[in-house]
């Protein structure tokens, strides 16, 4: 099962982490990435989109 991890910073400076495990939501978020970024995500690397850090992991 894949989990998409999103790390982002709040305006207060606190870093939050969101773990997305719903396949429909993961598919929806994958549309935001370019082909090169998708290849990085699928290989387990971290990708930065705007100010957010994304990583796709297998659990």
PQR file of N, CA, C, O and H, with PARSE charges and radii, in Angstrom:
ATOM      1  N   UNK A   1       0.839  -1.177   0.000 -0.4000 1.5000
ATOM      2  CA  UNK A   1       0.000   0.000   0.000 -0.0000 2.0000
ATOM      3  C   UNK A   1       0.888   1.245   0.000  0.5500 1.7000
ATOM      4  O   UNK A   1       1.828   1.342   0.788 -0.5500 1.4000
ATOM      5  N   UNK A   2       0.589   2.180  -0.874 -0.4000 1.5000
ATOM      6  CA  UNK A   2       1.367   3.409  -0.981 -0.0000 2.0000
ATOM      7  C   UNK A   2       0.812   4.479  -0.054  0.5500 1.7000
ATOM      8  O   UNK A   2      -0.392   4.566   0.185 -0.5500 1.4000
ATOM      9  H   UNK A   2      -0.175   2.100  -1.514  0.4000 1.0000
ATOM     10  N   UNK A   3       1.731   5.292   0.458 -0.4000 1.5000
ATOM     11  CA  UNK A   3       1.366   6.433   1.290 -0.0000 2.0000
ATOM     12  C   UNK A   3       2.113   7.637   0.741  0.5500 1.7000
ATOM     13  O   UNK A   3       3.326   7.589   0.536 -0.5500 1.4000
ATOM     14  H   UNK A   3       2.709   5.221   0.264  0.4000 1.0000
ATOM     15  N   UNK A   4       1.383   8.708   0.507 -0.4000 1.5000
ATOM     16  CA  UNK A   4       1.976   9.951   0.043 -0.0000 2.0000
ATOM     17  C   UNK A   4       2.150  10.854   1.253  0.5500 1.7000
ATOM     18  O   UNK A   4       1.182  11.162   1.948 -0.5500 1.4000
ATOM     19  H   UNK A   4       0.398   8.747   0.673  0.4000 1.0000
ATOM     20  N   UNK A   5       3.379  11.275   1.505 -0.4000 1.5000
ATOM     21  CA  UNK A   5       3.682  12.117   2.661 -0.0000 2.0000
ATOM     22  C   UNK A   5       3.923  13.543   2.181  0.5500 1.7000
ATOM     23  O   UNK A   5       4.726  13.785   1.279 -0.5500 1.4000
ATOM     24  H   UNK A   5       4.166  11.025   0.940  0.4000 1.0000
ATOM     25  N   UNK A   6       3.221  14.468   2.793 -0.4000 1.5000
ATOM     26  CA  UNK A   6       3.371  15.895   2.456 -0.0000 2.0000
ATOM     27  C   UNK A   6       3.813  16.636   3.707  0.5500 1.7000
ATOM     28  O   UNK A   6       3.143  16.582   4.738 -0.5500 1.4000
ATOM     29  H   UNK A   6       2.569  14.272   3.525  0.4000 1.0000
ATOM     30  N   UNK A   7       4.944  17.327   3.614 -0.4000 1.5000
ATOM     31  CA  UNK A   7       5.417  18.167   4.711 -0.0000 2.0000
ATOM     32  C   UNK A   7       5.324  19.615   4.260  0.5500 1.7000
ATOM     33  O   UNK A   7       5.757  19.974   3.165 -0.5500 1.4000
ATOM     34  H   UNK A   7       5.488  17.371   2.776  0.4000 1.0000
ATOM     35  N   UNK A   8       4.751  20.431   5.126 -0.4000 1.5000
ATOM     36  CA  UNK A   8       4.580  21.846   4.789 -0.0000 2.0000
ATOM     37  C   UNK A   8       4.712  22.685   6.049  0.5500 1.7000
ATOM     38  O   UNK A   8       4.541  22.195   7.165 -0.5500 1.4000
ATOM     39  H   UNK A   8       4.400  20.139   6.015  0.4000 1.0000
ATOM     40  N   UNK A   9       5.020  23.960   5.847 -0.4000 1.5000
ATOM     41  CA  UNK A   9       5.223  24.874   6.958 -0.0000 2.0000
ATOM     42  C   UNK A   9       4.009  25.797   7.087  0.5500 1.7000
ATOM     43  O   UNK A   9       3.535  26.365   6.103 -0.5500 1.4000
ATOM     44  H   UNK A   9       5.160  24.358   4.940  0.4000 1.0000
ATOM     45  N   UNK A  10       3.523  25.930   8.304 -0.4000 1.5000
ATOM     46  CA  UNK A  10       2.418  26.834   8.602 -0.0000 2.0000
ATOM     47  C   UNK A  10       2.939  28.266   8.698  0.5500 1.7000
ATOM     48  O   UNK A  10       4.140  28.471   8.877 -0.5500 1.4000
ATOM     49  H   UNK A  10       3.908  25.468   9.103  0.4000 1.0000
ATOM     50  N   UNK A  11       2.064  29.253   8.582 -0.4000 1.5000
ATOM     51  CA  UNK A  11       2.502  30.653   8.718 -0.0000 2.0000
ATOM     52  C   UNK A  11       3.183  30.941  10.055  0.5500 1.7000
ATOM     53  O   UNK A  11       3.970  31.881  10.161 -0.5500 1.4000
ATOM     54  H   UNK A  11       1.089  29.087   8.437  0.4000 1.0000
ATOM     55  N   UNK A  12       2.887  30.141  11.065 -0.4000 1.5000
ATOM     56  CA  UNK A  12       3.505  30.329  12.381 -0.0000 2.0000
ATOM     57  C   UNK A  12       4.929  29.786  12.419  0.5500 1.7000
ATOM     58  O   UNK A  12       5.651  30.011  13.391 -0.5500 1.4000
ATOM     59  H   UNK A  12       2.247  29.377  10.978  0.4000 1.0000
ATOM     60  N   UNK A  13       5.339  29.075  11.372 -0.4000 1.5000
ATOM     61  CA  UNK A  13       6.684  28.506  11.319 -0.0000 2.0000
ATOM     62  C   UNK A  13       6.726  27.030  11.701  0.5500 1.7000
ATOM     63  O   UNK A  13       7.757  26.381  11.530 -0.5500 1.4000
ATOM     64  H   UNK A  13       4.753  28.892  10.583  0.4000 1.0000
ATOM     65  N   UNK A  14       5.641  26.501  12.205 -0.4000 1.5000
ATOM     66  CA  UNK A  14       5.581  25.095  12.596 -0.0000 2.0000
ATOM     67  C   UNK A  14       5.461  24.202  11.356  0.5500 1.7000
ATOM     68  O   UNK A  14       4.704  24.509  10.436 -0.5500 1.4000
ATOM     69  H   UNK A  14       4.803  27.028  12.343  0.4000 1.0000
ATOM     70  N   UNK A  15       6.207  23.102  11.338 -0.4000 1.5000
ATOM     71  CA  UNK A  15       6.169  22.165  10.214 -0.0000 2.0000
ATOM     72  C   UNK A  15       5.153  21.069  10.519  0.5500 1.7000
ATOM     73  O   UNK A  15       5.180  20.462  11.589 -0.5500 1.4000
ATOM     74  H   UNK A  15       6.822  22.852  12.086  0.4000 1.0000
ATOM     75  N   UNK A  16       4.262  20.826   9.568 -0.4000 1.5000
ATOM     76  CA  UNK A  16       3.239  19.786   9.708 -0.0000 2.0000
ATOM     77  C   UNK A  16       3.505  18.689   8.693  0.5500 1.7000
ATOM     78  O   UNK A  16       4.095  18.937   7.641 -0.5500 1.4000
ATOM     79  H   UNK A  16       4.240  21.319   8.698  0.4000 1.0000
ATOM     80  N   UNK A  17       3.069  17.474   9.010 -0.4000 1.5000
ATOM     81  CA  UNK A  17       3.197  16.340   8.099 -0.0000 2.0000
ATOM     82  C   UNK A  17       1.826  15.715   7.909  0.5500 1.7000
ATOM     83  O   UNK A  17       1.114  15.437   8.874 -0.5500 1.4000
ATOM     84  H   UNK A  17       2.590  17.273   9.865  0.4000 1.0000
ATOM     85  N   UNK A  18       1.470  15.500   6.664 -0.4000 1.5000
ATOM     86  CA  UNK A  18       0.191  14.868   6.326 -0.0000 2.0000
ATOM     87  C   UNK A  18       0.485  13.558   5.616  0.5500 1.7000
ATOM     88  O   UNK A  18       1.250  13.528   4.652 -0.5500 1.4000
ATOM     89  H   UNK A  18       2.048  15.725   5.879  0.4000 1.0000
ATOM     90  N   UNK A  19      -0.119  12.474   6.090 -0.4000 1.5000
ATOM     91  CA  UNK A  19       0.043  11.164   5.474 -0.0000 2.0000
ATOM     92  C   UNK A  19      -1.245  10.818   4.737  0.5500 1.7000
ATOM     93  O   UNK A  19      -2.303  10.664   5.347 -0.5500 1.4000
ATOM     94  H   UNK A  19      -0.741  12.499   6.873  0.4000 1.0000
ATOM     95  N   UNK A  20      -1.142  10.698   3.417 -0.4000 1.5000
ATOM     96  CA  UNK A  20      -2.302  10.448   2.580 -0.0000 2.0000
ATOM     97  C   UNK A  20      -2.260   8.999   2.124  0.5500 1.7000
ATOM     98  O   UNK A  20      -1.357   8.602   1.388 -0.5500 1.4000
ATOM     99  H   UNK A  20      -0.283  10.823   2.921  0.4000 1.0000
ATOM    100  N   UNK A  21      -3.243   8.202   2.562 -0.4000 1.5000
ATOM    101  CA  UNK A  21      -3.245   6.784   2.200 -0.0000 2.0000
ATOM    102  C   UNK A  21      -4.447   6.384   1.343  0.5500 1.7000
ATOM    103  O   UNK A  21      -4.556   5.229   0.931 -0.5500 1.4000
ATOM    104  H   UNK A  21      -3.977   8.524   3.160  0.4000 1.0000
ATOM    105  N   UNK A  22      -5.337   7.317   1.077 -0.4000 1.5000
ATOM    106  CA  UNK A  22      -6.500   7.055   0.233 -0.0000 2.0000
ATOM    107  C   UNK A  22      -6.060   7.059  -1.240  0.5500 1.7000
ATOM    108  O   UNK A  22      -5.584   8.082  -1.732 -0.5500 1.4000
ATOM    109  H   UNK A  22      -5.249   8.255   1.412  0.4000 1.0000
ATOM    110  N   UNK A  23      -6.214   5.932  -1.948 -0.4000 1.5000
ATOM    111  CA  UNK A  23      -5.756   5.849  -3.347 -0.0000 2.0000
ATOM    112  C   UNK A  23      -6.346   6.929  -4.263  0.5500 1.7000
ATOM    113  O   UNK A  23      -5.661   7.411  -5.165 -0.5500 1.4000
ATOM    114  H   UNK A  23      -6.601   5.101  -1.549  0.4000 1.0000
ATOM    115  N   UNK A  24      -7.598   7.308  -4.042 -0.4000 1.5000
ATOM    116  CA  UNK A  24      -8.220   8.341  -4.874 -0.0000 2.0000
ATOM    117  C   UNK A  24      -7.549   9.698  -4.660  0.5500 1.7000
ATOM    118  O   UNK A  24      -7.313  10.432  -5.620 -0.5500 1.4000
ATOM    119  H   UNK A  24      -8.155   6.916  -3.309  0.4000 1.0000
ATOM    120  N   UNK A  25      -7.244  10.029  -3.415 -0.4000 1.5000
ATOM    121  CA  UNK A  25      -6.566  11.300  -3.118 -0.0000 2.0000
ATOM    122  C   UNK A  25      -5.145  11.293  -3.663  0.5500 1.7000
ATOM    123  O   UNK A  25      -4.679  12.304  -4.189 -0.5500 1.4000
ATOM    124  H   UNK A  25      -7.436   9.433  -2.635  0.4000 1.0000
ATOM    125  N   UNK A  26      -4.452  10.166  -3.544 -0.4000 1.5000
ATOM    126  CA  UNK A  26      -3.092  10.073  -4.075 -0.0000 2.0000
ATOM    127  C   UNK A  26      -3.110  10.306  -5.576  0.5500 1.7000
ATOM    128  O   UNK A  26      -2.286  11.054  -6.103 -0.5500 1.4000
ATOM    129  H   UNK A  26      -4.831   9.345  -3.117  0.4000 1.0000
ATOM    130  N   UNK A  27      -4.043   9.673  -6.261 -0.4000 1.5000
ATOM    131  CA  UNK A  27      -4.156   9.836  -7.714 -0.0000 2.0000
ATOM    132  C   UNK A  27      -4.439  11.299  -8.089  0.5500 1.7000
ATOM    133  O   UNK A  27      -3.896  11.812  -9.067 -0.5500 1.4000
ATOM    134  H   UNK A  27      -4.712   9.066  -5.833  0.4000 1.0000
ATOM    135  N   UNK A  28      -5.277  11.947  -7.315 -0.4000 1.5000
ATOM    136  CA  UNK A  28      -5.606  13.346  -7.568 -0.0000 2.0000
ATOM    137  C   UNK A  28      -4.372  14.243  -7.400  0.5500 1.7000
ATOM    138  O   UNK A  28      -4.131  15.132  -8.217 -0.5500 1.4000
ATOM    139  H   UNK A  28      -5.717  11.530  -6.521  0.4000 1.0000
ATOM    140  N   UNK A  29      -3.599  14.005  -6.343 -0.4000 1.5000
ATOM    141  CA  UNK A  29      -2.399  14.800  -6.111 -0.0000 2.0000
ATOM    142  C   UNK A  29      -1.330  14.543  -7.165  0.5500 1.7000
ATOM    143  O   UNK A  29      -0.559  15.447  -7.488 -0.5500 1.4000
ATOM    144  H   UNK A  29      -3.795  13.282  -5.680  0.4000 1.0000
ATOM    145  N   UNK A  30      -1.270  13.345  -7.701 -0.4000 1.5000
ATOM    146  CA  UNK A  30      -0.248  13.007  -8.691 -0.0000 2.0000
ATOM    147  C   UNK A  30      -0.394  13.836  -9.963  0.5500 1.7000
ATOM    148  O   UNK A  30       0.571  13.989 -10.711 -0.5500 1.4000
ATOM    149  H   UNK A  30      -1.896  12.611  -7.439  0.4000 1.0000
ATOM    150  N   UNK A  31      -1.563  14.363 -10.215 -0.4000 1.5000
ATOM    151  CA  UNK A  31      -1.780  15.188 -11.411 -0.0000 2.0000
ATOM    152  C   UNK A  31      -1.022  16.514 -11.337  0.5500 1.7000
ATOM    153  O   UNK A  31      -0.806  17.156 -12.365 -0.5500 1.4000
ATOM    154  H   UNK A  31      -2.347  14.239  -9.607  0.4000 1.0000
ATOM    155  N   UNK A  32      -0.618  16.928 -10.145 -0.4000 1.5000
ATOM    156  CA  UNK A  32       0.097  18.195  -9.978 -0.0000 2.0000
ATOM    157  C   UNK A  32       1.549  18.119 -10.435  0.5500 1.7000
ATOM    158  O   UNK A  32       2.169  19.147 -10.708 -0.5500 1.4000
ATOM    159  H   UNK A  32      -0.794  16.406  -9.310  0.4000 1.0000
ATOM    160  N   UNK A  33       2.090  16.912 -10.519 -0.4000 1.5000
ATOM    161  CA  UNK A  33       3.513  16.748 -10.775 -0.0000 2.0000
ATOM    162  C   UNK A  33       3.817  16.543 -12.254  0.5500 1.7000
ATOM    163  O   UNK A  33       3.010  15.988 -13.000 -0.5500 1.4000
ATOM    164  H   UNK A  33       1.587  16.077 -10.297  0.4000 1.0000
ATOM    165  N   UNK A  34       4.997  17.003 -12.661 -0.4000 1.5000
ATOM    166  CA  UNK A  34       5.448  16.779 -14.038 -0.0000 2.0000
ATOM    167  C   UNK A  34       5.887  15.319 -14.177  0.5500 1.7000
ATOM    168  O   UNK A  34       5.958  14.583 -13.193 -0.5500 1.4000
ATOM    169  H   UNK A  34       5.652  17.454 -12.055  0.4000 1.0000
ATOM    170  N   UNK A  35       6.176  14.922 -15.395 -0.4000 1.5000
ATOM    171  CA  UNK A  35       6.590  13.542 -15.662 -0.0000 2.0000
ATOM    172  C   UNK A  35       7.893  13.209 -14.923  0.5500 1.7000
ATOM    173  O   UNK A  35       8.039  12.114 -14.380 -0.5500 1.4000
ATOM    174  H   UNK A  35       6.118  15.520 -16.194  0.4000 1.0000
ATOM    175  N   UNK A  36       8.829  14.147 -14.905 -0.4000 1.5000
ATOM    176  CA  UNK A  36      10.108  13.931 -14.209 -0.0000 2.0000
ATOM    177  C   UNK A  36       9.898  13.817 -12.705  0.5500 1.7000
ATOM    178  O   UNK A  36      10.507  12.970 -12.051 -0.5500 1.4000
ATOM    179  H   UNK A  36       8.711  15.037 -15.347  0.4000 1.0000
ATOM    180  N   UNK A  37       9.039  14.666 -12.161 -0.4000 1.5000
ATOM    181  CA  UNK A  37       8.759  14.623 -10.728 -0.0000 2.0000
ATOM    182  C   UNK A  37       8.068  13.327 -10.347  0.5500 1.7000
ATOM    183  O   UNK A  37       8.337  12.774  -9.281 -0.5500 1.4000
ATOM    184  H   UNK A  37       8.545  15.353 -12.692  0.4000 1.0000
ATOM    185  N   UNK A  38       7.179  12.831 -11.205 -0.4000 1.5000
ATOM    186  CA  UNK A  38       6.504  11.556 -10.938 -0.0000 2.0000
ATOM    187  C   UNK A  38       7.503  10.404 -10.881  0.5500 1.7000
ATOM    188  O   UNK A  38       7.385   9.518 -10.034 -0.5500 1.4000
ATOM    189  H   UNK A  38       6.961  13.280 -12.072  0.4000 1.0000
ATOM    190  N   UNK A  39       8.478  10.414 -11.773 -0.4000 1.5000
ATOM    191  CA  UNK A  39       9.504   9.367 -11.770 -0.0000 2.0000
ATOM    192  C   UNK A  39      10.289   9.400 -10.467  0.5500 1.7000
ATOM    193  O   UNK A  39      10.597   8.351  -9.902 -0.5500 1.4000
ATOM    194  H   UNK A  39       8.574  11.134 -12.460  0.4000 1.0000
ATOM    195  N   UNK A  40      10.616  10.593  -9.987 -0.4000 1.5000
ATOM    196  CA  UNK A  40      11.332  10.715  -8.714 -0.0000 2.0000
ATOM    197  C   UNK A  40      10.478  10.192  -7.562  0.5500 1.7000
ATOM    198  O   UNK A  40      10.962   9.452  -6.705 -0.5500 1.4000
ATOM    199  H   UNK A  40      10.366  11.445 -10.446  0.4000 1.0000
ATOM    200  N   UNK A  41       9.194  10.587  -7.551 -0.4000 1.5000
ATOM    201  CA  UNK A  41       8.300  10.125  -6.485 -0.0000 2.0000
ATOM    202  C   UNK A  41       8.185   8.611  -6.479  0.5500 1.7000
ATOM    203  O   UNK A  41       8.254   7.986  -5.421 -0.5500 1.4000
ATOM    204  H   UNK A  41       8.801  11.188  -8.247  0.4000 1.0000
ATOM    205  N   UNK A  42       8.010   8.016  -7.654 -0.4000 1.5000
ATOM    206  CA  UNK A  42       7.831   6.570  -7.745 -0.0000 2.0000
ATOM    207  C   UNK A  42       9.093   5.812  -7.340  0.5500 1.7000
ATOM    208  O   UNK A  42       9.014   4.644  -6.961 -0.5500 1.4000
ATOM    209  H   UNK A  42       7.954   8.523  -8.514  0.4000 1.0000
ATOM    210  N   UNK A  43      10.256   6.461  -7.415 -0.4000 1.5000
ATOM    211  CA  UNK A  43      11.495   5.811  -6.980 -0.0000 2.0000
ATOM    212  C   UNK A  43      11.765   6.059  -5.498  0.5500 1.7000
ATOM    213  O   UNK A  43      12.766   5.582  -4.962 -0.5500 1.4000
ATOM    214  H   UNK A  43      10.321   7.411  -7.723  0.4000 1.0000
ATOM    215  N   UNK A  44      10.869   6.810  -4.829 -0.4000 1.5000
ATOM    216  CA  UNK A  44      11.002   7.029  -3.387 -0.0000 2.0000
ATOM    217  C   UNK A  44      11.736   8.300  -3.011  0.5500 1.7000
ATOM    218  O   UNK A  44      11.954   8.555  -1.827 -0.5500 1.4000
ATOM    219  H   UNK A  44      10.057   7.197  -5.264  0.4000 1.0000
ATOM    220  N   UNK A  45      12.121   9.100  -3.983 -0.4000 1.5000
ATOM    221  CA  UNK A  45      12.820  10.346  -3.697 -0.0000 2.0000
ATOM    222  C   UNK A  45      11.839  11.429  -3.261  0.5500 1.7000
ATOM    223  O   UNK A  45      10.638  11.352  -3.521 -0.5500 1.4000
ATOM    224  H   UNK A  45      11.944   8.894  -4.946  0.4000 1.0000
ATOM    225  N   UNK A  46      12.389  12.442  -2.588 -0.4000 1.5000
ATOM    226  CA  UNK A  46      11.570  13.578  -2.168 -0.0000 2.0000
ATOM    227  C   UNK A  46      11.487  14.571  -3.314  0.5500 1.7000
ATOM    228  O   UNK A  46      12.458  14.787  -4.038 -0.5500 1.4000
ATOM    229  H   UNK A  46      13.364  12.504  -2.377  0.4000 1.0000
ATOM    230  N   UNK A  47      10.318  15.170  -3.468 -0.4000 1.5000
ATOM    231  CA  UNK A  47      10.075  16.161  -4.519 -0.0000 2.0000
ATOM    232  C   UNK A  47       9.513  17.411  -3.851  0.5500 1.7000
ATOM    233  O   UNK A  47       8.653  17.328  -2.975 -0.5500 1.4000
ATOM    234  H   UNK A  47       9.529  14.995  -2.879  0.4000 1.0000
ATOM    235  N   UNK A  48      10.010  18.568  -4.278 -0.4000 1.5000
ATOM    236  CA  UNK A  48       9.505  19.834  -3.754 -0.0000 2.0000
ATOM    237  C   UNK A  48       8.615  20.485  -4.792  0.5500 1.7000
ATOM    238  O   UNK A  48       9.023  20.691  -5.935 -0.5500 1.4000
ATOM    239  H   UNK A  48      10.709  18.636  -4.990  0.4000 1.0000
ATOM    240  N   UNK A  49       7.405  20.807  -4.391 -0.4000 1.5000
ATOM    241  CA  UNK A  49       6.441  21.483  -5.247 -0.0000 2.0000
ATOM    242  C   UNK A  49       6.005  22.730  -4.494  0.5500 1.7000
ATOM    243  O   UNK A  49       5.377  22.648  -3.438 -0.5500 1.4000
ATOM    244  H   UNK A  49       7.074  20.640  -3.463  0.4000 1.0000
ATOM    245  N   UNK A  50       6.349  23.889  -5.055 -0.4000 1.5000
ATOM    246  CA  UNK A  50       6.165  25.155  -4.357 -0.0000 2.0000
ATOM    247  C   UNK A  50       6.999  25.066  -3.070  0.5500 1.7000
ATOM    248  O   UNK A  50       8.216  24.899  -3.152 -0.5500 1.4000
ATOM    249  H   UNK A  50       6.860  23.955  -5.912  0.4000 1.0000
ATOM    250  N   UNK A  51       6.392  25.171  -1.905 -0.4000 1.5000
ATOM    251  CA  UNK A  51       7.148  25.105  -0.646 -0.0000 2.0000
ATOM    252  C   UNK A  51       6.918  23.793   0.090  0.5500 1.7000
ATOM    253  O   UNK A  51       7.421  23.610   1.199 -0.5500 1.4000
ATOM    254  H   UNK A  51       5.404  25.306  -1.838  0.4000 1.0000
ATOM    255  N   UNK A  52       6.166  22.883  -0.508 -0.4000 1.5000
ATOM    256  CA  UNK A  52       5.836  21.609   0.142 -0.0000 2.0000
ATOM    257  C   UNK A  52       6.810  20.521  -0.297  0.5500 1.7000
ATOM    258  O   UNK A  52       7.279  20.505  -1.435 -0.5500 1.4000
ATOM    259  H   UNK A  52       5.757  23.032  -1.408  0.4000 1.0000
ATOM    260  N   UNK A  53       7.100  19.616   0.625 -0.4000 1.5000
ATOM    261  CA  UNK A  53       7.939  18.455   0.333 -0.0000 2.0000
ATOM    262  C   UNK A  53       7.034  17.236   0.240  0.5500 1.7000
ATOM    263  O   UNK A  53       6.224  16.989   1.134 -0.5500 1.4000
ATOM    264  H   UNK A  53       6.718  19.628   1.550  0.4000 1.0000
ATOM    265  N   UNK A  54       7.170  16.479  -0.837 -0.4000 1.5000
ATOM    266  CA  UNK A  54       6.323  15.299  -1.085 -0.0000 2.0000
ATOM    267  C   UNK A  54       7.207  14.066  -1.200  0.5500 1.7000
ATOM    268  O   UNK A  54       8.316  14.138  -1.729 -0.5500 1.4000
ATOM    269  H   UNK A  54       7.828  16.681  -1.562  0.4000 1.0000
ATOM    270  N   UNK A  55       6.713  12.934  -0.705 -0.4000 1.5000
ATOM    271  CA  UNK A  55       7.418  11.664  -0.861 -0.0000 2.0000
ATOM    272  C   UNK A  55       6.399  10.532  -0.896  0.5500 1.7000
ATOM    273  O   UNK A  55       5.463  10.503  -0.097 -0.5500 1.4000
ATOM    274  H   UNK A  55       5.812  12.875  -0.275  0.4000 1.0000
ATOM    275  N   UNK A  56       6.585   9.609  -1.820 -0.4000 1.5000
ATOM    276  CA  UNK A  56       5.715   8.447  -1.944 -0.0000 2.0000
ATOM    277  C   UNK A  56       6.466   7.248  -1.397  0.5500 1.7000
ATOM    278  O   UNK A  56       7.554   6.925  -1.874 -0.5500 1.4000
ATOM    279  H   UNK A  56       7.345   9.632  -2.469  0.4000 1.0000
ATOM    280  N   UNK A  57       5.893   6.583  -0.396 -0.4000 1.5000
ATOM    281  CA  UNK A  57       6.540   5.426   0.214 -0.0000 2.0000
ATOM    282  C   UNK A  57       5.598   4.230   0.188  0.5500 1.7000
ATOM    283  O   UNK A  57       4.377   4.381   0.209 -0.5500 1.4000
ATOM    284  H   UNK A  57       5.009   6.846  -0.008  0.4000 1.0000
ATOM    285  N   UNK A  58       6.179   3.057   0.143 -0.4000 1.5000
ATOM    286  CA  UNK A  58       5.425   1.799   0.216 -0.0000 2.0000
ATOM    287  C   UNK A  58       5.454   1.298   1.643  0.5500 1.7000
ATOM    288  O   UNK A  58       6.514   1.247   2.267 -0.5500 1.4000
ATOM    289  H   UNK A  58       7.171   2.934   0.126  0.4000 1.0000
ATOM    290  N   UNK A  59       4.302   0.928   2.162 -0.4000 1.5000
ATOM    291  CA  UNK A  59       4.248   0.388   3.520 -0.0000 2.0000
ATOM    292  C   UNK A  59       3.763  -1.029   3.501  0.5500 1.7000
ATOM    293  O   UNK A  59       3.650  -1.657   4.554 -0.5500 1.4000
ATOM    294  H   UNK A  59       3.440   0.969   1.655  0.4000 1.0000
TER
END
